[in-house]
Each structure stands twice: as structure tokens, then as C-alpha cells.
Amino acid sequence: MNDQFELVSRILRLLADEPDQKWSLPELSDHFGVSAHHLQRTFRRFVGVSPKKFQQFLDKQRAVARLKEGQTVLDTALDLGLSGPGRLHDLLVTAEAITPGEARALGRGVRMTFGSGLTPLGPAILAWTGRGITFLGFAAERPENEVCLQLKSQWPRAEFDRDDTSAQLRLDTIFALKPGESVAVWLRGSPFQIKVWEALLEIPPATRISYGQLARRLGKPGASRAVGSAIGRNPVAWLIPCHRVITSLGTPGGYRWGVKTKMIMNSWESGQARGAA
């Protein structure tokens, strides 16, 4: 599976790096040195749509349109009970926050396993304990050691054991989860940060909302900057979908793991939603 992850990741990066160039399937086949059939089949398996359709989802105007739809879609989904805290790609993300005492301990007494692995979104660093996933960060646009330092800065007194093999197996599982399957995360953050991260779980897949819209949903209409800061501290990327929050102009905005990674995530989800439709 690693070879397939790597191929898909390389294609996604190329398309995001050159959004104005419309790559045909034969051109992509020649560029990556694989058959058009294999490339198309592998890409569709993981992304849900063809490379041609994926390129359309990178278009800014589509992002603006989705942003305009975002609040209505979110309100409707919540009103109908189609989404809520814990839903992501029809998966159940069980979020548990550490206790105040555990927060003050800064990870003292916690033994955490971490490691690196490949995903369709690029290389990633994953950390976990028996209580759930504590960290997921992407290293396509950040040096791996920098991502590891961010992990350890969030749990400065924890003890860490590295296990890349187990990390890869867990990443494989995360990106192969089926509707109805669950994944647990264990979060360390301030009460406000936890509230923001829980609100992110309410945003349905392939939906975009702005920082201001999210602040209003939290009952903090004047706190867009504080909300943005909490989003930037999200310790479990992808599973807690901070990538779904963009600027009011429809541009991606900042992203802890790189703007192109954020663009790929959102376009990926749009493709998945279309493929499932």
C-alpha cells in the first residue's frame, strides 16, 4: 500500500503545485512513468474521482461557492441530525479531553508512542496512547523533525517511544476506515481550544465555512482571531477537520502543515463526496 500512497501523494502534490496547468491522463502517465490505466485506477481508489475531476476541485471559484453554501449546509445537517460532534466522513471520532490535573502535569506520567509513515496526503507523524490518538501532523511541507518537535512541545513532560512500523499500520487504518467505524482521539488543550475543536467535528465533509462563521456558531462573533488561533493549535489534523475552515474570500487561509496540504485535503474531500453521490 505504501507504493500506492506514494504515487497518489506525488500526483496530488503536482496538481496542487501547478493548479493552472490542466494535466491530461496521458501527460500524467508519462510524467510518473506508469500506465494510464494503473494511474487512473489507483488515483480513483484513494481519491474517489479521476485526476481530471480533482483538478476542477482546486478551482478557487468552487471554494467560494462552497463557502457560500457552507453555513446553510451545516445548519441543515445539524437540524436533521445528519452530522454532529463526532462525525467525520461518516466515521465516529470519539474526542476525550484530558482532565485539568492532567493538563497541569504537561504529560508527566504519560508514555506515548509515535512514528512516521506515508499517507495519500504525504508523510505524516502520528502519536497515540491507550486512550487514543494524541497527534497527527503532515510533513510534506514541513521538515519531519519540525513536526516531531511540535508534537513534543504539546506534551513536554511525556515519555516517547518511537515505532514507525506501528505508526504506518495505524495510518493505513485511518485512511481505510469505512462508514460506521470509529477512531478515538485524546486531546490536550485549553477549555476554549477544546470547544473549538469539538465544533470542527460538526462541519460535514466537503463543506467550507469561514473563521467568522465558526466564531458565530460558537457564540463568539467577535472572536474570529481567537478561533483561528485555536484552529491553528489543532493537534490531530484531518481527523479533527480544521482544513474545512477557510477565509471569507474563499482562499485557503493559513494552515499549520502547509497551505497546499490544506488545498489537497479539501479537494480530496470534494472528490470523495462526489464519488459517493
Secondary structure, DSSP 4 states (H G I P E B T S, - for coil): -HHHHHHHHHHHHHHHH-TTS---HHHHHHHHTS-HHHHHHHHHHHHSS-HHHHHHHT-HHHHHHHHHHHHHHHHHHHHTTS--TTEETTEEEEEEEPPHHHHHHTTTT-EEEEEEEEETTEEEEEEEETTEEEEEEE-SSS-HHHHHHHHHHHSTT-EEEE-HHHHHHHHHHHTT--TT-EEEEEE---HHHHHHHHHHTTSPTT--EEHHHHHHHTT-TT-HHHHHHHHHT-SBTTTS-GGGEE-TTS-----TT-HHHHHHHHHHHHHHHHHH-
